[in-house]
Amino acid sequence: MKRILRFVVTILTVAWGRTPVVWLWKKPQTSLELLMQVASRHYKPGWESGGLLLLSRLLYFPMLLLWPVRAIIIAAIQFRRYARTTRDKYNVTYMGQLMDLLSIGLRYWTSPQIYYLFEIYRHRDLARSRTFLLENTMTSLLPYINGSRNDRHLDEKHVFNRQMKRKGFPVLEDIGLVRDGEIVDVDGNELQLPCSDIIAKPDLGLEGRGLTGFRWLGDNRYRSSRGDLLDGEGLRRKLLEMASDEPYLLQHRSVNHPALKDLSNGMFCTCRIITGMSPEGEVEVILAVFKMPIGDTVADNFGAGGIASPVNLDNGELGRAVYKYTLFEEFDAHPDTGARINGTRLPHWRETMDLVKDAHRQVEGDFPFLGWDIGICDTGPVIVETQATFGFILCERPGLNGLGTTRFPDLYARWIDNSSYQVVAPALTE
């Protein structure tokens, strides 16, 4: 009975998670409409084949018919949560907000959640809501375009670091691995833990999950980022405990460029940079944001309480910073240090842009899109990791700029060779 109930709940969750955006049988007129059609037709979170995948596709049609009801429910939830603050802070009436929410859901056929998350209420250009892609869209678009490409070598951080280092790219230096009940160096030999700051993170982890820092205090003592005081043997036991279910990667603690020192709580800041490659092998940078840890957070991850700022691709200049889901707060200065964020220019920016474009060409698998985490150190940019799937909200919320307004749709469309997705509008912009 529990299995049946869990199955039903899973199906309903999938049905509810999909956002109908365009009629499946309608020929897309633009590359953005093509993206939305792919997202609707191939929504299958974690389901690669079989009956569940077929059921997921069949569920599109009843959810298409039920979308007006669902849109009204989402609008009501969003209105109740954010309407008062929006009225008081931005002088948008309750009636104006309500009409905007319903228009986004029923006229533009996208989630009313976009209205507050991407601050559409500021300029009330409701058509812009179509250009924002939510996380449920990512579960369709990126897996579909990546097809049968194997991204295991990207997921295993130590494997990817070794490959990129062999090709001459700057990467974070690995100390070793904690796996199978032992701590070994990168060559598989028994490792003596260094008398220095150490960062431990899951070798297959995403979004800063499980990242823990250990600061060297001298005299065979370390203090973890969670406040635990450990000697050398205690640290070994702690690392083995952390890696009981999955391997952990050990790295030296990295330090940002001196110009970025005060844009952090003391931990490492990184840029998330999205690159796209054409079928002909030309690589370009689509967008970039700068992630900053605050408070007692160890990672700069946007979803774990950090803040992020948009980066001007031309000169590396930062804009205001925001949280991921905590709305109505923005930062011109770092909340911990008071250092100026808005208007600050990142050092080594031209080298950073060149690095990610060159590195994308060298990644095995010819991935159309990659999301890079790049640290900027005194010596220049360094690759932290890369992913074939990446969060859309991190890309869009800091700059309030939808991926649909960037080169992402046009590059995506150029990889589509399925005749059912041919765009009937004039040729896509090069």
N, C-alpha and C positions, 0 to 999 in steps of 0.2 A: 504493500500500500504506500509506504514511504517513497519507494522508487517511482511509482506512478505519479504521486503528488509532486515529487521533485521534477519529473519530466514535464508535467503540465506547467509548473511554475517557470521552468526554463523556456518553454515555448512562448509563454505569455511575455516573458521578459524580452525575448528576441523580437517578438511582434511589436512590443511597446517601444523598443529601442530604435527601431527603424523610423526614419523620417521620410515619408513620401515627398518627392520633390518634382517629379515630372512623369507624365504618362509614359509607360514603357513602350508603347507602340508609336509614339510620336518621334519623328526624325529630329534629332537635336539641331538647332540652328547655329549654335556657337560651341566653342570648346568647353565653356563652363557648363552648358546644358548637357554636353556629352559626359562630363564628370558626374553630374547629378544622376544621370541615367545609369551609369556604371554602379554608383553607390547604392541605388535602389535595387537594381537587379541582382547584385552580388553581395548583399549584406549577409554575412555568415560568420559571426564572431567565433573563431576557433573550430568551425565545422568545415572540413576539407572535402568530404564526400559522404555518400550514403543517404539514408532516408531523412536524416535531420536537415541536410542541405536542401533536398528537394522540398521538404516541408517549409523551410525558411523562405524559399522562393515563392511557394504557393501562398504563404501568409501575406505576401505583398498586396494581393488584390483585396482581401477583406479589410486590411489596414488602410488601404487607399480610400475605401468607402467610409471608414470610420475616422479618417483624419480630421474632418471638421470638429467632431466631438472631442478628439484628443487635443486638438489645437486650442479649443476653448478651455479645457482643463488645465493645460500648461499655462495659458495666459492668466487664468485665475490664480494659480499658485504663484506665478511670478509677480503679479499685481499685488497680491497680499503681502509678499515678502519685501518688495522694494518701492512700492508706489509712494508711500509717505515721504521717504528720504528724497526721492526724485522730485517730488513737488516742492519740498522745503528748500532743497539745494539748487535746483535748476529751474524752478518756477514753471513746471509743466503740470497742467491741471490733471486731476484724476480722470476726467472724461477724455482728455487728449491722450493720456497714456493708454487707457483702455481701448480707444479706437485704433491707436497705433499697433497694439498687441494683436488685436483681432485682424487687422489688415495684413500684418506680417504672416499670420498663420493661415488666413483664408484667401487672401489675394495673391501673396507671393509664395505660398506653400512651403514655408520653412518654419523652423521652431521659434515660437515667441521668446524662448530663452535668450535668443540673440539680442533682443531689444535692450536688455539691461547689461548683459555680459560684455557687449561691445559698444555700449553707450550710444546707441542709435538715437536716444532721446535728446542728445545734445544738439543735433542738426536736423533730426527727423527726416532724413533722406531714407525712406523705408525701402526703396529698391536696393540699397546697399546690403540689406539683410541677406540677399541671395548670394553674395560673394563670400560669406563666412562659412567655413566648413567645421562642423563639430566633430568630437572624437568618434562618434558612431560612424561617421562617414569614412574616417581613417581605416576602420576595420574592413572596409570594402575596397577602397581605392588603392592603397599601397599593396596589400596582398595580391590583388588582381593584376596590377601592372608588373609586379615582380614574378608572377607566374610560378614556374618550377625552379627558379633560382634558389640555390642553397645559401642561406645567410648564416650558417653555423659558425663559420670562421669570423664573422663580425660579432656574434654574440659572445664567443669565448674571448675575453679581453686579452688574456696572455698570448693566445694564438695570433690574434690580430696585431698586437703590439710587436710580436716577433717578425711577422711578415712585413709590416711597414718599416720597421727598423732595418731589416735586411735590404729594403729598397732605398734606404737613405733618408727616410723622413724622420723628423724629430718626434719622439714619443716619450711618455712618462716612463721612467726607469722602474722596472719590476724588480722586487727583492726576491720573491719566491711565491710558492703556493702552499696552502693548507688543504690537504685532501687525503682521504683514505687513512685517517688517523696518524698522519705524519706531516711535518713541515719541511719542505724541500726548496732548494733554489731553482732557478729557471732551467738548469740542466738536469734536475732530478736528484741532486745530491743533498744529503742532510744539511739543513741550514742552521747556522748560529745567528740568532736574532741580533741585529745591529744595535749599537748604543746611540740611537738617533730616533727622531720622530717617525712613526709608522702609520700608514693608512691601510686598513683592511676593508675589503669590499667583496661581495659575491662575484665570482668570476663570470657568472651569467646574469648578474643583476641589472635591473633597469631603474631609472628615475631615482638614483641615490639610495635605493632600498638596502638596508643593512650596513651602510657605510659607517665605520667606527674609526676614530682617531686615537692614537696612543702617543702621548707626549713624553719624551725622554727627560727625566728630572735629574739624572746623574745618580751615582752610587747604586747602580742596579735597580733603579725604580722607574716605573712608568705610571702616568695617570691617563685613564681612558676619557674619552669625550663625554662619557656618562658619569664621570666623577670617581670611578674606582681607582684605588691605589694598588699597584701590582709590582711585585718583583719580577725578575726574569723568568723564573719557573712559573709564577702565577700567570704571567702573560702567555706562556706556552699553553698552559691548561685552558686559559680563556679562549685562545685562538682555536684550539682543537674542539672546544665546546661549540663555538660559533659555526665551525665547519662540519658539524656532525651530520648535517643533511645535504650540504652542497659545498663545493670547493670555494675557497676564498683566495683572493689575490692580495698579496702584500706589496706595497709600494712605499717609497720614501715620500714624506710630506713635501708637497710642492709649494712654492712661494710665487705670488704674482709679481709683475713688474712694479717697481717702487711707486710709479704714478698711480697704480690701482690699489695701493695698500689700504687706503682709508675707505674704499668702496666695498668693504667686507667686515665681518665680525672677527676676522683673523684667519678664516678658512679660505679655501681656494675658489676663486671666481672663474667662470668659463663663459665662452660665447657659444650659443647654439646657432650653427650656420647651416642652412639648407642649400644644397647644390643640386642642380639638375643637368642631366646629360642628354643630348639629342641622339637619335639613332645613328647619326654620322660620327659620334664621339666628341662633339663639342660640349664643353662644360661651362656653366655659368652659375653665379651665386644668385639665388632667388631672394633670400632675405636673411637677416641676422638679428639676434637679440642677445643681450648681455645679462647673465644670471648672477645674482648676488645673495649669499647667505646672510641672515640677520638673526639677532637674538642668540639662542643657544643651539641653533641648527648647525649640523656638521657639514651637510651637503648644500650646494647651491640650488638644489632641485626646486623647480617652480611649484610642483605639487606637494612639496613637503614643508611649505611655509616660507620659502625664499621669495625674493622679488625679482622682477625682470624689466629691462628697459630696451626699447627698439634701438637698432644701430643704423645710422645712415651709411649706406653701402659706398657712397662716394668718398667720405672722409673719416668714417669711424666715429662720428659724433653720436652721443647718447641722448635719448629723450627722457621724459619722465618715467619713473618706475612704478609698477603696480604689483599687487598680489594676483594669484590666479583666480580665486573665487570670492575673496573678500572685496566686495565692490565699494565704490565711493571713497576709496583711499588711494592717493597717489603721492609720489615722493619726488621732489626736486633734489632732495639731499638724502643721504643714507640715514636711516632712522637711528642707528647705533652711534655713528661717528660724526654725523653732521656734514660730512664731505659732500661737495657738490656732485650730483649725478647729471642732471639736465644740462647739456652743453659741453660736458667733458668729452674729449677725444681720446679714443683708445690708441695706445702706442703700437707701433709695428703693424698698423692696419693693412697697408698695401702688401706686406709680406704674408699676413694672415690670409688675405683673399687669394693670393697666388698659391699658398700652401694647400688650401682645401680644393682648389681646382686641379692642381697637379696630382694630389692624392686621390681624388675621385677617379681620374683616368687610370690609376694604378691598382685600384681595388678589383680583385678577382670577381667576375660575375656580371660585369657591365650593368650595374644597377642604374635604372633611370634616375632615381632620387636617393640621396643620402642625407642624414642628419648628423652633423659633426659637433662634438664638444671639443672646443679648442681653448687651451689656457694660454695666456699671454704672459711670458716671463721676461726677466731682464735681458735674456739672450735672444728673445724672439718668441714666436708662436710655437706651441707644442700640441700634438694630437693626444687627446685624452681617450676618446673612443668614437665610434661611429655606429649608426644604426640604419637599417633599411626601412624600419617603421619608426615614426616619431609623432609626438603629440601635436595636433593642429592648434590647440588653444594657446600653447606656449608660443607658437609662431605668430598668432594673430592678435592676442589680447594686448600685449605691451604697446604696439603701435596702432591698435584699433584699425588694422588694415587686413581685409580678408584675403586669403590665398587666391581667391577668384579674381583679384585685381592684379596679381603678379603674373609672371611667366609660367607658373605652375600648370594652369589649364592647357596652354598651347603646347608646352613640351609633353605633357601627358598625352594629349590627343595624337601627337606625332608617333607615339609608340603603339597606338591602337591600329591593328590591321584587320580587325573583324568587320566585315561589310555591314553588319547590323548596326555598327556605330559610326558609319560614315557621316560626316557633317555636310549638310546640304547648303550651308552658307558659303560665301566666297572663301578663298584660301586663307588658312590661318596666318596670323601675323608671324613673321620670321623674327 
